[in-house]
Amino acid sequence: MNKIIAHRSILLAATLALAACQLPDNKPSAAAPQITEDMLRERAQNDLAAGVKLYEAGDYDGAVKSLTSSLDHGLLSKQDQSRARKYLAFSHCVSGREPQCRAEFRKAFEIYPDFALTPAEDGHPIWGPVYRDVRTQLIAEREAAVKKPLIPLGKAEQMLSEGLQKYDAAEFAPAEKALEGSLKEGLKDKADQVKAMKFLSFTYCLQNKYKECRAEFIKIYDVDPDFDLSPAEAGHPSWTHTFAAAKVQAQKALKDKEAKAKGAATAPAAVPAKP
């Protein structure tokens, strides 16, 4: 009898142990780490340093990949951006890709007007001539622009210019007011309309007005159905998720509209009733 009781006790203990193993783990799952702008900035600096080292080691394709990654979120200083562009130009030129080399030198000048190669770099037989040609071309373009007569801006265009200046100065509330005003006044150029709405969306998101930010992003697609942000803009932590959701919603609305229009066009004409 004692053996039976002992055997049952062992079975009961085993059953309870098995049930305990099958109980759901009620411990809260660890929250995903939040990616901050400081983390992205540090990553960009690391990618820049790694790209320069890869270039110096002769791994030009690896250098291009790392240097391009350093520029993705637009968080490097203008001087560091021009430095990344310089090594991208070097990597392309020594790899026989002169058009890409030329384009990177031009971007370096446009980003950082004081950009210049050292005398040793300037004298390099492969990229030196390309660099000097790009510099000469840009100087000629700037001189021509100075001589070109200025066309006075309309009120809407003036407000757009003011809004962009306020945005660059991180004065988001005044930027919002000026950009909204430019759209109400009626910007004539389609590209200006898109630019005003894009930066207005940015100002909304930077002020935590996510509902308005999303709505403004969606409006852009009514003007330009092919609109998209650059990789650097799309990856900004303040609006990356808001823009992604707005893009999906706007593109779905456009597809539904096209399908509806197509269905109306292919529908058979109604047969008039006989008198």
ZILIN-V873107 format. One record per pair of residues at least 4 apart in sequence whose C-alpha atoms are under 6 Angstrom apart, sorted by the first residue. I is the first residue (numbers start at 1). J is the second residue. Records with the same first field share a line. If there is no record, write none. Layout:
# ZILIN-V873107
I: J + J
This chain:
# ZILIN-V873107
41: 75
44: 70
47: 51 + 66 + 70
48: 67 + 70
51: 63 + 66 + 67
54: 59 + 63
55: 59 + 60 + 63
60: 91
63: 67
64: 68 + 88
67: 84
72: 231 + 232
73: 232 + 235
74: 232
76: 80 + 81
78: 112
82: 108
85: 104 + 108
89: 101 + 104 + 105
92: 97 + 101
93: 97 + 98 + 101 + 127
98: 102
109: 113 + 115
117: 121 + 122
118: 122
122: 128
123: 128
124: 128
153: 157 + 158
156: 182 + 185 + 187
159: 178 + 182
160: 179 + 182
163: 175 + 178 + 179
166: 171 + 175
167: 171 + 172 + 175
172: 176 + 203
176: 200
179: 196
187: 193
194: 220
196: 200
201: 213 + 216
204: 209 + 213
205: 209 + 210 + 213 + 239
214: 242 + 246
218: 246 + 250
221: 225
229: 233 + 234
230: 234
234: 240
235: 240
236: 240
239: 243
243: 247
246: 250
